[in-house]
């Protein structure tokens, strides 16, 4: 992973954490979830049906299922 990609990923994660702590709306949480999926899919070949993210007040859980994982 290149340095610019790492920086972008860190900033996106910060945004996600801040929004979660602010108890963001479901629409915002869905947009963040989509953004995380697209970021991860740049580096891994994943199917949207096999990508699951759960955002809570204290945690972010990402689960990728399928034959390759």
C-alpha positions in Angstrom: 0.0 0.0 0.0 1.4 3.4 -1.0 1.8 6.2 1.5 -1.0 8.4 -0.1 -3.4 5.4 0.1 -2.5 4.9 3.7 -3.3 8.5 4.4 -6.6 8.4 2.6 -7.6 5.2 4.4 -6.7 6.7 7.8 -8.7 9.8 7.1 -11.7 7.8 6.1 -11.5 5.7 9.2 -11.2 8.9 11.3 -14.3 10.2 9.7 -16.1 6.9 10.4 -15.2 6.9 14.0 -16.2 10.5 14.5 -19.5 10.0 12.9 -20.2 6.9 15.0 -19.4 8.8 18.2 -21.7 11.5 17.1 -24.4 8.9 16.6 -24.9 9.6 13.0 -28.0 8.8 11.0 -28.5 5.5 9.3 -28.1 7.2 5.9 -24.7 8.6 6.9 -23.7 5.2 8.3 -24.7 3.5 5.0 -22.6 6.0 3.0 -19.6 5.4 5.3 -20.1 1.6 5.0 -20.1 2.0 1.2 -17.0 4.1 1.3 -15.2 1.5 3.4 -16.3 -1.2 1.0 -14.9 0.7 -2.0 -11.7 1.5 -0.2 -11.1 -2.2 0.7 -12.1 -3.4 -2.8 -9.2 -1.4 -4.2 -6.9 -3.8 -2.6 -8.9 -7.0 -2.3 -11.2 -8.7 -4.7 -14.5 -8.9 -2.7 -18.1 -9.3 -3.6 -20.6 -6.8 -2.1 -22.8 -9.8 -1.0 -19.9 -11.2 1.0 -19.0 -7.9 2.7 -20.7 -7.1 6.0 -20.0 -4.1 8.3 -21.5 -3.5 11.7 -21.1 0.0 13.2 -21.9 0.4 16.9 -21.3 3.2 19.3 -18.0 1.7 20.3 -16.9 -0.7 17.6 -16.6 -1.3 13.9 -16.8 -4.9 12.8 -15.9 -5.9 9.2 -16.6 -9.4 8.0 -15.7 -10.7 4.6 -17.2 -14.2 3.8 -16.7 -16.5 0.9 -14.4 -19.2 -0.5 -11.3 -17.0 -0.7 -11.4 -15.9 3.0 
